[in-house]
Amino acid sequence: MKRVFSAPGDYIYFKSQVPLHRIPIGTKQWRYYDFGPKVVTPLICLPGTAGTADVYYKQIMCLSMKGYRVISVDIPCVWNHQEWIQSFEKFLDAIDVHHIHLYGTSLGGFLAQLFAQHRPRRVKSLILSNTFLETRSFAAAMPWAPIVSWTPSFLLKRYVLTGIRDGLHEPFIADSVDFVVSQVETLSRDELASRLTLTVDSASVKPLLLSDSFITIMDTNDYSAIPQQLKDQLSERYPGARRAYLKTGGDFPFLSRPDEVNLHLQLHLRRVGLEAQPELVQSIPKDGTGGGPSKENDKEDRDDEQKDDGGNPESNSEESQPSPSAPESSESHGLDEQLLSNAEIHYIDQKDSIIFKPSAMSMNQHGAAAGILLQSTWEFFIFSLLPLYVDSLYIYSNNAWKLRQLV
């Protein structure tokens, strides 16, 4: 039986409190969250192929309450890497942001490196998680890439979901997979096609002007969709970067291990000289207008959330319902101290690496794991027909071209 997704209570709370922004820039529509003191240089979060701006809601809620400004964006419909660089720069200009810190996972980490390569004066530091340096291996694994823009939406979604590890997971990772799968369902055909195109479009990251000391590589040690060989290439490219290894967390540690990820992000930002401004943090207003988008957008998102959740506000996590009246509480500081006390310092090539042990607090946040079965028999049947569908499209386009020449 397929597991039914129910939105976590802390996500429902986030959607009701943190406003969503939508701005058109040229022909691109940018959807993003922007929360925290505006005078602080922002940390911008870039998701992977299957992610949206919403997947970083735990980072937005935690770090903004500590005095950091966090911006999480959707990757718009861009069809090559140069277009991404230009569009992202226009986006930063539109929101009046010049210098940034970038946190990217998977495809988002690759795009973050490309932007740092071509616009080095704007990027102050990088946090890279489960990402890569070049797209050649992805292009080789996707021979039907030239016709990806013609592929139906349901096939694109199924292809993206096959990259997410199926099977039984511990509760935290299972919940993170469920959440990301629910976000994939919200993506349009063009959004999926453009992201897959960015993944297979031939490109590689050249050496950066940014010093390795301003780069942190944060990877999970259990598994991820990015092959270990590509992650090793990344480590070899930045030998002086700080290493932050999480023993477990899967493909989406920012959702499954938010405490560890948030602490690593704070340690990185402090190390590169970005100080939080907790004295500028204000209580989240109950009407959800704390960043300033229109109430119409907020209402639209709330309606969408009610549809996704079925009206059930219950949470699977004890982290839900953070108190808006105590953004910098003693409990928050206590959590940081507990995580730091559970960290082991290792020396690898004379560079320190922090590896977190799962705390008892985090292990008790969820109940027993429920089974996940993401692919049913009919889905397997559809994928078995995908090569025939691709071949037929190719033959049809080839014959049509020959017919036009004859005419």
C-alpha positions as CSV (number, residue, x, y, z in Angstrom):
1,M,0.0,0.0,0.0
2,K,1.4,3.4,-1.0
3,R,2.1,5.7,1.9
4,V,-0.2,8.8,2.1
5,F,1.7,12.0,2.6
6,S,0.5,14.4,5.2
7,A,2.2,17.8,5.5
8,P,4.2,18.1,8.7
9,G,2.8,20.5,11.3
10,D,6.0,22.6,11.3
11,Y,5.6,23.1,7.5
12,I,2.0,24.1,7.9
13,Y,3.1,26.6,10.6
14,F,5.9,27.9,8.3
15,K,3.5,28.4,5.4
16,S,1.1,30.3,7.6
17,Q,3.8,32.6,9.0
18,V,6.5,33.1,6.3
19,P,5.4,35.0,3.2
20,L,5.9,33.8,-0.3
21,H,7.2,36.1,-3.0
22,R,6.6,35.9,-6.8
23,I,8.2,38.4,-9.1
24,P,8.5,38.3,-12.9
25,I,11.9,39.2,-14.3
26,G,11.8,39.4,-18.1
27,T,10.2,36.2,-19.2
28,K,11.1,34.3,-16.0
29,Q,8.9,33.9,-13.0
30,W,10.8,33.8,-9.7
31,R,9.2,32.2,-6.7
32,Y,11.1,32.5,-3.4
33,Y,11.1,33.0,0.4
34,D,13.1,35.8,2.0
35,F,13.1,36.0,5.8
36,G,15.4,37.5,8.4
37,P,17.1,40.9,9.0
38,K,17.5,42.7,5.7
39,V,20.8,44.3,6.7
40,V,22.5,40.9,6.9
41,T,24.2,39.5,3.8
42,P,21.8,36.7,2.8
43,L,22.4,32.9,2.6
44,I,20.7,31.8,-0.6
45,C,19.5,28.2,-0.9
46,L,19.4,26.5,-4.3
47,P,17.5,23.2,-4.5
48,G,18.2,20.1,-6.6
49,T,16.2,18.8,-9.6
50,A,13.4,17.5,-7.4
51,G,13.3,20.4,-5.0
52,T,11.5,23.7,-4.6
53,A,12.0,26.7,-2.5
54,D,9.9,25.0,0.2
55,V,12.3,22.2,0.9
56,Y,14.5,24.6,2.9
57,Y,11.8,25.7,5.3
58,K,13.5,24.2,8.3
59,Q,16.6,26.3,7.5
60,I,14.6,29.4,7.0
61,M,12.7,29.1,10.3
62,C,15.8,28.2,12.4
63,L,18.5,30.5,11.0
64,S,16.2,33.6,10.6
65,M,15.3,33.3,14.2
66,K,19.0,33.5,15.1
67,G,19.5,36.7,13.2
68,Y,20.5,35.5,9.7
69,R,18.8,36.4,6.4
70,V,17.8,33.3,4.4
71,I,16.5,33.3,0.9
72,S,15.3,30.1,-0.7
73,V,14.4,30.1,-4.4
74,D,12.9,27.9,-7.1
75,I,15.1,27.3,-10.2
76,P,13.1,29.0,-13.0
77,C,12.7,27.7,-16.5
78,V,16.1,28.3,-18.0
79,W,17.4,26.1,-20.7
80,N,21.2,26.5,-20.6
81,H,23.8,27.5,-18.0
82,Q,24.6,30.9,-19.4
83,E,20.9,31.8,-19.2
84,W,20.9,30.6,-15.6
85,I,23.8,32.9,-14.7
86,Q,22.2,36.0,-16.4
87,S,18.7,35.3,-14.9
88,F,20.0,34.7,-11.4
89,E,22.0,38.0,-11.6
90,K,18.9,39.9,-12.7
91,F,17.0,38.3,-9.8
92,L,19.6,39.5,-7.3
93,D,19.5,43.0,-8.8
94,A,15.7,43.0,-8.6
95,I,15.7,42.2,-4.8
96,D,18.6,44.7,-4.3
97,V,21.2,42.1,-3.1
98,H,24.8,42.3,-4.2
99,H,26.9,40.0,-2.1
100,I,25.6,36.5,-1.2
101,H,26.5,33.2,0.4
102,L,25.3,30.2,-1.5
103,Y,24.1,26.9,-0.2
104,G,23.4,24.4,-3.0
105,T,22.5,20.7,-3.0
106,S,22.8,18.4,-6.1
107,L,21.9,20.5,-9.2
108,G,21.7,23.6,-7.0
109,G,25.3,23.1,-5.9
110,F,26.5,22.8,-9.5
111,L,24.6,26.0,-10.4
112,A,26.0,27.7,-7.4
113,Q,29.6,26.9,-8.5
114,L,28.9,28.1,-12.0
115,F,27.6,31.4,-10.7
116,A,30.6,31.8,-8.4
117,Q,32.9,31.1,-11.4
118,H,31.3,33.7,-13.7
119,R,30.4,36.3,-11.0
120,P,33.1,35.9,-8.4
121,R,32.7,39.4,-6.9
122,R,29.1,38.6,-5.8
123,V,29.7,35.3,-4.1
124,K,31.3,35.5,-0.6
125,S,31.3,31.8,0.2
126,L,29.9,28.4,-0.8
127,I,28.3,25.5,1.0
128,L,28.1,22.5,-1.3
129,S,26.1,19.3,-0.5
130,N,25.9,16.0,-2.4
131,T,26.8,17.8,-5.7
132,F,29.2,17.6,-8.7
133,L,31.6,19.4,-11.0
134,E,30.5,18.3,-14.5
135,T,27.5,16.9,-16.3
136,R,29.1,14.4,-18.6
137,S,28.1,11.3,-16.7
138,F,24.4,12.5,-16.4
139,A,24.3,13.1,-20.2
140,A,25.6,9.6,-20.9
141,A,23.0,8.1,-18.7
142,M,20.2,10.0,-20.5
143,P,20.4,9.3,-24.2
144,W,16.9,10.7,-24.8
145,A,18.0,14.2,-23.5
146,P,17.6,15.9,-27.0
147,I,13.8,15.3,-26.8
148,V,13.3,16.0,-23.1
149,S,11.4,19.2,-23.9
150,W,8.8,17.1,-25.9
151,T,8.3,14.5,-23.1
152,P,5.0,14.4,-21.3
153,S,4.9,15.7,-17.7
154,F,4.0,12.4,-16.1
155,L,7.0,10.6,-17.7
156,L,9.4,13.4,-16.6
157,K,8.0,13.2,-13.0
158,R,8.5,9.4,-13.0
159,Y,12.0,9.8,-14.3
160,V,12.9,12.3,-11.6
161,L,11.4,10.0,-8.9
162,T,13.4,7.0,-10.0
163,G,16.5,9.0,-8.9
164,I,15.1,9.0,-5.3
165,R,16.1,5.8,-3.5
166,D,13.1,3.5,-3.0
167,G,12.5,1.1,-0.2
168,L,12.3,1.1,3.6
169,H,13.9,4.1,5.4
170,E,14.1,5.2,9.0
171,P,11.3,7.7,9.9
172,F,13.3,10.9,9.4
173,I,14.5,10.0,5.9
174,A,11.1,8.5,4.9
175,D,9.4,11.8,5.8
176,S,12.0,13.8,3.9
177,V,11.4,11.6,0.8
178,D,7.6,11.9,1.2
179,F,8.0,15.7,1.4
180,V,10.2,16.0,-1.7
181,V,7.9,13.7,-3.7
182,S,5.0,15.9,-2.8
183,Q,7.0,18.9,-4.1
184,V,7.8,17.2,-7.4
185,E,4.0,16.8,-8.0
186,T,3.7,20.7,-7.9
187,L,6.3,21.2,-10.7
188,S,5.1,21.9,-14.3
189,R,6.4,20.1,-17.4
190,D,8.6,23.0,-18.4
191,E,10.1,23.3,-15.0
192,L,11.0,19.6,-14.9
193,A,12.3,19.6,-18.5
194,S,14.4,22.7,-18.0
195,R,16.0,21.2,-14.8
196,L,16.8,18.0,-16.6
197,T,18.3,19.9,-19.5
198,L,20.5,21.8,-17.1
199,T,21.7,18.5,-15.6
200,V,22.7,17.0,-19.0
201,D,23.7,20.1,-20.9
202,S,27.5,19.8,-21.4
203,A,29.3,22.0,-18.9
204,S,32.0,21.8,-16.2
205,V,33.1,24.1,-13.4
206,K,36.4,25.7,-14.0
207,P,38.7,26.7,-11.1
208,L,37.2,29.4,-8.9
209,L,38.7,32.7,-7.7
210,L,37.1,32.0,-4.4
211,S,39.5,30.6,-1.8
212,D,39.0,27.1,-0.6
213,S,38.8,28.4,2.9
214,F,35.5,30.0,2.1
215,I,34.0,26.7,0.9
216,T,32.4,24.0,3.0
217,I,31.6,20.5,1.6
218,M,28.7,18.9,3.4
219,D,28.0,15.3,2.4
220,T,26.1,12.3,3.8
221,N,27.9,9.1,4.4
222,D,25.0,6.7,3.9
223,Y,23.9,7.2,0.3
224,S,22.8,9.8,-2.2
225,A,21.7,10.0,-5.9
226,I,25.1,11.6,-6.7
227,P,27.7,8.8,-7.4
228,Q,30.6,8.7,-5.0
229,Q,33.1,9.2,-7.8
230,L,31.6,12.7,-8.6
231,K,31.7,13.6,-4.9
232,D,35.3,12.6,-4.7
233,Q,36.1,14.8,-7.8
234,L,34.5,17.7,-5.9
235,S,36.7,17.1,-2.8
236,E,39.8,16.9,-5.0
237,R,39.0,20.2,-6.7
238,Y,38.7,22.0,-3.3
239,P,41.4,20.4,-1.1
240,G,41.4,23.3,1.3
241,A,37.6,23.3,1.9
242,R,36.2,22.4,5.2
243,R,34.5,19.0,5.4
244,A,31.2,18.4,7.2
245,Y,30.2,14.8,7.1
246,L,26.8,13.6,8.3
247,K,26.7,9.8,9.1
248,T,23.1,9.5,7.8
249,G,20.6,11.7,6.1
250,G,20.1,10.4,2.6
251,D,19.5,12.6,-0.3
252,F,17.8,15.4,1.7
253,P,19.7,15.9,4.9
254,F,18.3,19.5,5.2
255,L,14.9,17.8,5.9
256,S,16.0,14.6,7.6
257,R,18.8,16.0,9.7
258,P,17.9,19.7,10.1
259,D,19.6,20.2,13.5
260,E,23.0,19.0,12.2
261,V,22.7,20.9,8.8
262,N,21.6,24.1,10.5
263,L,24.5,24.0,12.9
264,H,27.0,23.3,10.1
265,L,25.5,26.3,8.2
266,Q,26.0,28.5,11.3
267,L,29.5,27.4,11.8
268,H,30.3,28.1,8.2
269,L,28.8,31.6,8.2
270,R,30.6,32.5,11.4
271,R,33.9,31.2,10.0
272,V,33.6,33.3,6.8
273,G,32.9,36.4,8.9
274,L,29.1,36.7,8.7
275,E,27.7,37.7,12.1
276,A,24.1,37.2,12.9
277,Q,22.0,40.1,14.1
278,P,19.7,38.5,16.7
279,E,18.8,41.9,18.1
280,L,17.1,42.8,14.8
281,V,14.9,39.7,14.9
282,Q,11.3,40.4,15.5
283,S,8.4,38.2,16.3
284,I,6.8,36.6,13.3
285,P,3.5,38.5,12.8
286,K,0.4,36.4,13.0
287,D,-0.9,37.7,9.7
288,G,2.1,36.3,7.9
289,T,3.3,39.6,6.4
290,G,6.7,39.6,7.9
291,G,8.6,40.0,4.6
292,G,6.2,41.9,2.6
293,P,4.6,40.0,-0.3
294,S,1.0,40.5,-1.1
295,K,-1.6,38.8,1.2
296,E,-3.2,37.4,-2.0
297,N,-0.1,35.3,-2.6
298,D,-0.1,34.1,1.0
299,K,-3.7,33.2,0.9
300,E,-3.2,31.3,-2.4
301,D,-0.4,29.2,-0.8
302,R,-2.5,28.5,2.3
303,D,-5.3,27.2,0.1
304,D,-2.8,25.0,-1.7
305,E,-1.5,23.7,1.6
306,Q,-4.9,22.8,2.8
307,K,-5.5,20.8,-0.3
308,D,-2.2,19.0,0.1
309,D,-2.7,18.2,3.7
310,G,-6.4,17.4,3.7
311,G,-7.0,19.8,6.6
312,N,-4.9,17.8,9.1
313,P,-2.6,20.1,11.1
314,E,-1.0,17.3,13.1
315,S,2.8,17.1,13.1
316,N,5.1,14.1,12.9
317,S,7.9,16.1,14.6
318,E,8.4,17.6,18.0
319,E,10.1,20.6,16.3
320,S,6.8,21.9,15.0
321,Q,5.1,25.0,16.3
322,P,8.1,27.1,17.2
323,S,7.2,29.9,19.5
324,P,7.0,33.2,17.5
325,S,7.4,35.2,20.7
326,A,10.8,33.7,21.6
327,P,13.0,33.7,18.4
328,E,16.2,33.5,20.3
329,S,15.2,31.3,23.2
330,S,17.4,29.5,25.7
331,E,16.1,26.2,24.3
332,S,17.6,27.1,20.9
333,H,21.0,27.8,22.5
334,G,20.7,24.6,24.4
335,L,20.2,22.6,21.2
336,D,23.3,24.1,19.7
337,E,25.4,23.2,22.7
338,Q,24.0,19.7,22.8
339,L,24.9,19.2,19.1
340,L,28.4,20.6,19.6
341,S,28.9,18.3,22.6
342,N,28.0,15.3,20.4
343,A,30.4,16.3,17.6
344,E,33.7,14.5,17.1
345,I,36.6,16.4,15.7
346,H,38.7,14.5,13.2
347,Y,41.8,15.6,11.4
348,I,42.0,14.7,7.7
349,D,45.0,16.1,5.8
350,Q,45.5,18.6,8.6
351,K,42.0,20.0,8.2
352,D,39.3,19.6,10.7
353,S,36.1,17.7,9.9
354,I,33.0,17.6,12.1
355,I,31.0,14.4,12.2
356,F,27.8,14.4,14.1
357,K,26.3,11.6,16.1
358,P,22.6,11.4,16.1
359,S,21.3,12.8,19.4
360,A,18.8,11.0,21.6
361,M,16.5,14.1,21.2
362,S,16.4,13.7,17.4
363,M,16.0,9.9,17.5
364,N,12.8,10.3,19.7
365,Q,11.1,12.8,17.5
366,H,9.3,10.2,15.3
367,G,7.5,7.0,15.9
368,A,7.9,3.7,14.1
369,A,8.8,3.7,10.4
370,A,6.1,3.0,7.8
371,G,6.9,1.3,4.6
372,I,7.3,3.2,1.3
373,L,6.4,1.8,-2.0
374,L,6.7,4.6,-4.6
375,Q,6.4,2.4,-7.7
376,S,3.4,0.3,-8.5
377,T,3.0,-2.2,-11.3
378,W,1.5,0.2,-13.7
379,E,4.4,2.7,-13.2
380,F,6.8,-0.1,-14.1
381,F,4.8,-0.8,-17.2
382,I,5.0,2.8,-18.3
383,F,8.8,2.9,-17.9
384,S,9.1,-0.3,-19.9
385,L,7.4,1.6,-22.8
386,L,9.6,4.7,-22.5
387,P,12.3,3.5,-24.9
388,L,9.6,2.6,-27.5
389,Y,8.1,6.1,-27.0
390,V,11.4,7.8,-27.5
391,D,12.2,5.7,-30.6
392,S,8.8,6.6,-32.1
393,L,9.3,10.3,-31.5
394,Y,12.7,10.1,-33.2
395,I,11.4,8.2,-36.2
396,Y,8.5,10.5,-36.6
397,S,10.6,13.7,-36.4
398,N,13.2,12.2,-38.9
399,N,10.5,11.2,-41.4
400,A,8.7,14.5,-41.1
401,W,12.0,16.3,-41.9
402,K,12.5,14.1,-45.0
403,L,9.0,14.7,-46.1
404,R,9.4,18.4,-45.9
405,Q,12.6,18.1,-48.0
406,L,10.7,16.1,-50.6
407,V,7.9,18.6,-50.7
